[in-house]
Amino acid sequence: VQLQASGGGLVQPGGSLRLSCAASTSILGADSMGWYRQAPEKQRELVATISRDALINYADAVKGRFTISRDNAKNTVYLQMDGLRPEDAAVYFCNSVWKKNANTYVFWGQGTQVTVSS
């Protein structure tokens, strides 16, 4: 499974961005799709995930500001980011988790840079 993330860029504090993650195959079979981020000199952290059953989980730091969604017909997962703050600046990665025959497979996209600065 190949994941192509896009939509990052430079935005002022309080602004919005919409990230997209396009998969090379149908995402209907994925147990979950998610967004993670990694700031310089920090560990990669969870931002949001959405399960096959559309169950959603957000990191506390983004609750109420970010919205994850999926379009199965387009094999794409989105992350709408509103009210961006300087501390949201990071490289954002999308991933997908697949479980088959007691095995778990995790795929990562290449990352897209989000910069929040005035």
Long-range contacts (C-beta under 8 A, 24 or more apart in sequence): 1-25, 1-30, 1-96, 1-98, 1-105, 1-107, 2-107, 2-109, 3-94, 3-95, 3-96, 3-107, 3-108, 3-109, 3-110, 4-109, 4-110, 5-92, 5-93, 5-94, 5-109, 5-110, 5-111, 5-112, 6-112, 7-112, 8-91, 8-92, 8-112, 8-113, 8-114, 8-115, 9-113, 9-114, 9-115, 10-115, 10-116, 10-117, 11-84, 11-114, 11-115, 11-116, 12-116, 12-117, 12-118, 13-84, 13-85, 13-86, 13-116, 13-117, 13-118, 14-83, 14-84, 15-84, 15-116, 16-80, 16-81, 16-82, 16-83, 16-84, 17-81, 17-84, 17-114, 18-78, 18-79, 18-80, 18-81, 19-78, 19-79, 19-81, 19-92, 19-94, 19-112, 19-114, 20-76, 20-77, 20-78, 21-76, 21-77, 21-78, 21-79, 21-94, 21-109, 22-74, 22-75, 22-76, 23-75, 23-76, 23-77, 23-96, 24-75, 25-75, 26-72, 26-75, 27-70, 27-72, 27-75, 27-76, 27-77, 27-96, 28-52, 28-72, 29-98, 30-96, 30-97, 30-98, 31-97, 31-98, 31-99, 32-96, 32-97, 33-70, 33-77, 33-94, 33-95, 33-96, 33-97, 34-68, 34-77, 34-94, 34-95, 34-96, 34-97, 35-68, 35-77, 35-79, 35-92, 35-93, 35-94, 35-95, 36-92, 36-93, 36-94, 36-95, 37-88, 37-90, 37-91, 37-92, 37-93, 37-114, 38-90, 38-91, 38-93, 38-111, 39-87, 39-89, 39-90, 39-91, 42-90, 44-93, 47-79, 47-92, 48-79, 50-77, 61-87, 62-88, 81-114, 84-114, 84-116, 85-116, 86-116, 86-117, 87-116, 88-114, 88-116, 89-114, 89-115, 89-116, 89-117, 90-114
